[in-house]
């Protein structure tokens, strides 16, 4: 046990041994998750890799000529050519440019930090012991709280440190990314100058496809994706490994909502209502000032009245027909 932090009285020798010798399934004591690749480099490389792996898969679905994906396509394949105002080559160049900017900024922002066995995890857990004991005693009372801490104190600390806090941080990061992108995305639509100068480029893709996810003006790409991710990482106080996980999930989700397919077995589309069909509505003329939420959840659209569903579209069309019939 490599720690100088004093153990609280409710932890006996066996409970301290439990803290020192147990680690969760996701933990590795190695200095780097992948040997030879520092964690801060992996945090930058992994999102780029997942972006192109997923994009390549959906590109295969678009071009392989298989029959089974056709029924899941939101638009016919021909619409990509007939309706989109940017060629695939133009999209590819802009995406690579944004990823170069993103990686360069990340190299400047992120730096190597102790990880794995280089971190005194027991000491960190023991620092949480006092606050945890205070909460337990406040909720249960001194007598019952002391009994619980004496028997299950180590399990409580272990769960708090290895599971409760990291999961909370992850969801804080998700919330920050969603909030950052919703309000910036909405501003880019509601302000005519911002839309024409920056965001209109992304909407040259009326029919989204996977590797067009980051087809943005470089300024928008920096503000929306790069800066948004870095703000989320700092706001949630993520470790480098936690940040890597958040960046991977956010990238995978963003690619998925632009993929152009309603796949019933896709976990990223089942996970939240913010899926490819939801975001496709935003790329159509009728929904261009709706469905700003990305990439995870749709709570801001729902709370602030910018949510639009396929049923809403049909209802609007019906209302327009009724108005026209009355005029006639």
Secondary structure, DSSP 8 states (H G I E B T S, - for coil): ----S---TT--HHHHHHHHH---TT---SSSSBTTB-HHHHHHHHHHHHHHHHHHHHHHHHHS--STTGGGBSS-THHHHHH-SS-HHHHHHHHHHHHHHHHHHHHHH------GGGS-HHHHHHHHHHHHHHHHHHHH-HHHHHHHHHHHHHHHHHHIIIIIHHHHHHHHHHHHHHHHHHHHHHHHHHSHHHHHHTGGGGGG-SS--GGGTT---HHHHIIIIIIHHHHHHHHTT--HHHHHHHHHHHHHHHHHHTS-B--TT-HHHHS-S-SHHHHHHHTSGGGTTS----SS--HHHHHTT----HHHHHHHHHHHHHHHHHH-
